[in-house]
Amino acid sequence: MTVGRHKAKVICKNKRDGKQRASQSILQVCHLSDLFFCATLWRILTNKEIYASVRKPAIIETIRLSRLHWFGHVQRMEENRIPKRVLYMNLGTTRLRGRPRIDGKMG
């Protein structure tokens, strides 16, 4: 039996038993990094395993870096620019939590 670049030879009574034994021997040979190449060895990979195999930063890290990049861009802007004014805006009040109150003015 051949799976990807792995081969296995087994002696058995019937075809079904042979396939099962060959699969088991290939499974013993395959390592975690080879699971992408073994067609019959499917399993659910975690995000950490995928990112480690691709060797790219996680999406959270990418978002954090892009926010830092944007913050540095806004820091270098002139004081009268709208993005910089919005970044440092102080609203002074907080909104009440929950459903808006119904008073006599509203129908």
C-alpha positions as a Markdown table, in Angstrom:
| # | Residue | x | y | z |
|---|---|---|---|---|
| 1 | Met | 0.0 | 0.0 | 0.0 |
| 2 | Thr | 1.3 | 3.5 | -0.8 |
| 3 | Val | 0.1 | 6.7 | 0.8 |
| 4 | Gly | 1.9 | 9.9 | -0.4 |
| 5 | Arg | 5.6 | 9.1 | -0.1 |
| 6 | His | 5.1 | 6.3 | 2.5 |
| 7 | Lys | 4.9 | 2.6 | 1.5 |
| 8 | Ala | 4.0 | -0.5 | 3.5 |
| 9 | Lys | 4.1 | -4.2 | 2.7 |
| 10 | Val | 2.2 | -6.6 | 4.9 |
| 11 | Ile | 1.3 | -10.3 | 4.6 |
| 12 | Cys | -2.4 | -11.1 | 5.4 |
| 13 | Lys | -5.3 | -13.4 | 4.7 |
| 14 | Asn | -7.6 | -11.1 | 2.7 |
| 15 | Lys | -7.6 | -7.6 | 1.1 |
| 16 | Arg | -9.5 | -5.9 | 3.9 |
| 17 | Asp | -7.2 | -7.1 | 6.6 |
| 18 | Gly | -4.2 | -6.1 | 4.4 |
| 19 | Lys | -5.4 | -2.6 | 4.0 |
| 20 | Gln | -6.0 | -2.2 | 7.7 |
| 21 | Arg | -2.6 | -3.5 | 8.6 |
| 22 | Ala | -0.9 | -1.4 | 6.0 |
| 23 | Ser | -2.7 | 1.7 | 7.3 |
| 24 | Gln | -1.6 | 0.9 | 10.8 |
| 25 | Ser | 2.1 | 0.5 | 9.7 |
| 26 | Ile | 2.0 | 3.8 | 7.7 |
| 27 | Leu | 0.4 | 5.5 | 10.7 |
| 28 | Gln | 3.3 | 4.4 | 12.9 |
| 29 | Val | 5.8 | 5.9 | 10.3 |
| 30 | Cys | 4.0 | 9.2 | 9.8 |
| 31 | His | 4.9 | 12.1 | 12.1 |
| 32 | Leu | 2.8 | 15.1 | 13.0 |
| 33 | Ser | 4.3 | 17.2 | 10.2 |
| 34 | Asp | 3.6 | 14.5 | 7.6 |
| 35 | Leu | -0.2 | 14.5 | 8.4 |
| 36 | Phe | -0.8 | 17.2 | 5.8 |
| 37 | Phe | 0.6 | 14.8 | 3.1 |
| 38 | Cys | -1.0 | 11.6 | 4.1 |
| 39 | Ala | -4.3 | 11.4 | 2.3 |
| 40 | Thr | -5.9 | 8.7 | 4.5 |
| 41 | Leu | -4.9 | 10.2 | 7.8 |
| 42 | Trp | -7.5 | 12.9 | 8.4 |
| 43 | Arg | -7.9 | 14.7 | 11.7 |
| 44 | Ile | -9.0 | 18.1 | 12.9 |
| 45 | Leu | -6.0 | 20.4 | 13.3 |
| 46 | Thr | -6.0 | 23.1 | 15.9 |
| 47 | Asn | -5.3 | 26.8 | 15.0 |
| 48 | Lys | -2.0 | 26.7 | 16.7 |
| 49 | Glu | -0.9 | 23.7 | 14.6 |
| 50 | Ile | -2.0 | 25.4 | 11.4 |
| 51 | Tyr | -0.2 | 28.7 | 12.3 |
| 52 | Ala | 2.9 | 26.8 | 13.3 |
| 53 | Ser | 3.0 | 24.9 | 10.0 |
| 54 | Val | 2.4 | 28.1 | 7.9 |
| 55 | Arg | 4.8 | 30.1 | 10.1 |
| 56 | Lys | 2.8 | 33.3 | 10.0 |
| 57 | Pro | 1.6 | 35.3 | 13.0 |
| 58 | Ala | -1.8 | 34.6 | 14.4 |
| 59 | Ile | -4.7 | 36.8 | 13.4 |
| 60 | Ile | -4.8 | 38.4 | 16.8 |
| 61 | Glu | -1.1 | 39.4 | 16.5 |
| 62 | Thr | -1.7 | 40.8 | 13.0 |
| 63 | Ile | -4.6 | 42.9 | 14.2 |
| 64 | Arg | -2.6 | 44.2 | 17.2 |
| 65 | Leu | 0.3 | 45.2 | 14.9 |
| 66 | Ser | -1.9 | 47.0 | 12.5 |
| 67 | Arg | -3.6 | 48.9 | 15.3 |
| 68 | Leu | -0.1 | 49.9 | 16.6 |
| 69 | His | 0.8 | 51.0 | 13.1 |
| 70 | Trp | -2.3 | 53.1 | 12.8 |
| 71 | Phe | -1.8 | 54.6 | 16.2 |
| 72 | Gly | 1.8 | 55.7 | 15.2 |
| 73 | His | 0.4 | 57.2 | 12.0 |
| 74 | Val | -2.2 | 59.2 | 14.0 |
| 75 | Gln | 0.4 | 60.3 | 16.5 |
| 76 | Arg | 2.4 | 62.0 | 13.7 |
| 77 | Met | -0.6 | 63.9 | 12.4 |
| 78 | Glu | -1.1 | 67.6 | 13.0 |
| 79 | Glu | -3.3 | 68.6 | 16.0 |
| 80 | Asn | -6.2 | 69.9 | 14.0 |
| 81 | Arg | -6.7 | 66.7 | 12.0 |
| 82 | Ile | -10.0 | 64.9 | 12.6 |
| 83 | Pro | -8.6 | 61.3 | 13.4 |
| 84 | Lys | -6.3 | 62.7 | 16.0 |
| 85 | Arg | -9.0 | 64.8 | 17.6 |
| 86 | Val | -11.3 | 61.8 | 17.7 |
| 87 | Leu | -8.6 | 59.6 | 19.2 |
| 88 | Tyr | -8.1 | 61.9 | 22.1 |
| 89 | Met | -11.8 | 63.0 | 22.4 |
| 90 | Asn | -13.2 | 62.9 | 25.9 |
| 91 | Leu | -17.0 | 62.5 | 25.9 |
| 92 | Gly | -17.3 | 63.3 | 29.6 |
| 93 | Thr | -20.5 | 61.2 | 30.2 |
| 94 | Thr | -21.3 | 57.6 | 30.1 |
| 95 | Arg | -24.5 | 56.0 | 28.7 |
| 96 | Leu | -27.0 | 54.3 | 30.9 |
| 97 | Arg | -27.1 | 50.6 | 30.7 |
| 98 | Gly | -30.2 | 48.7 | 29.6 |
| 99 | Arg | -33.4 | 49.7 | 27.8 |
| 100 | Pro | -34.1 | 53.5 | 27.3 |
| 101 | Arg | -36.5 | 54.9 | 29.8 |
| 102 | Ile | -39.9 | 55.9 | 28.6 |
| 103 | Asp | -40.9 | 59.4 | 29.8 |
| 104 | Gly | -44.0 | 61.5 | 29.1 |
| 105 | Lys | -42.4 | 63.2 | 26.1 |
| 106 | Met | -42.2 | 60.1 | 24.0 |
| 107 | Gly | -45.4 | 58.4 | 22.8 |
